[in-house]
Amino acid sequence: MARHEFGEVEAAALGQAYISGDALFELGIKYSTGGSKPADLVSAHKWFNLAALRGKSDAIRHRREIAAELSEAEISAAQKAARDWLARH
């Protein structure tokens, strides 16, 4: 599974004082589909998890679907990344 960054999308979202559930959800979509790059389901899970915490109910379903494709170690890594992100923001 590829690990990559969506620089301009993340920078736009992360440059905001408060990042909405909608913006975090969009990052989850970007990472889960990959666009012109391979999908990164671990990062997608992280962003959907954060979007769910910000009240985006659709993110729960997407996170669950992605979790079905990940190993326990990958889910653990995604959850840790979400916790780390929350600690920094």
N, C-alpha and C positions, 0 to 999 in steps of 0.2 A: 504494500500500500504506500503510495507516494505521500510524502510530507512536503507541503509547499505553503506559500503565503499568497494571499490575495491583497497585495500591498495597498492599492488605492481604496479598495472597499473597507479593509480593516482600518486604515488610517482615517478615513472619513468617519467611521463609527467611533473609533477610539478617541478622536479629537474632540468629541462632544463632552460637555460636563456630565450629562446624564445620558446613558445609552439605553434607548428604549428596547422593549422586548421585540418590537418589530424589526429593528436594526439587527439585533442579535439573531433573530430568526432568519433574516436574509443572509447573514454570514453562514448559518447552518445549511441553507439551501445551496449557496455557492460551493461550500466544501463538499456537500454530499453529491452534487452533480459534476463538479470539477470544471465545467465549462470547457475551455480548450486544454485544460490540464487533467491528469488523472484525479479521480475523487480521493478525498482524504476523510475516511469515515470516522477516525478517531477525533479529528478536529471538528467535524460536523456534529458528532455527539456532544462535544464540549459546548459548542455554540447553541445547540438546541436545548441543552441542559440549562444554560444561562438564560435563554429566552423564556423557558418555562418558569424559571425563578422570577422573571420580570412580568409574569402574568400572561404570556402568549400560550394559550391552551393547545393550539395546533402543534406546538413544539413537542409536547409530550408524546403524541402519536409518532411523529417523525423520529424522535429519540428512541422510542421503543422498537420501531422498525429497523433502525440502524443497529441497535444493540443485538438484535437477532443475528446479525452478520459478523459481530465482533467476538473475539475471545474474551475470557474474563480478564486477562492481563490488559487487553486493549481498552476495555470498559474502565478498568481501574486507572489506566493512564489518562483517559478522557476526563474522568471525575477529578483526578488530581489536578489536571490542567485547568479545569473550571474553578476549583478551590483556589489555585494559585492566582488566576485572573481576578477573582473576587477580592483577594487579599491586596492586590495592587490597585484596584479601582474602587 
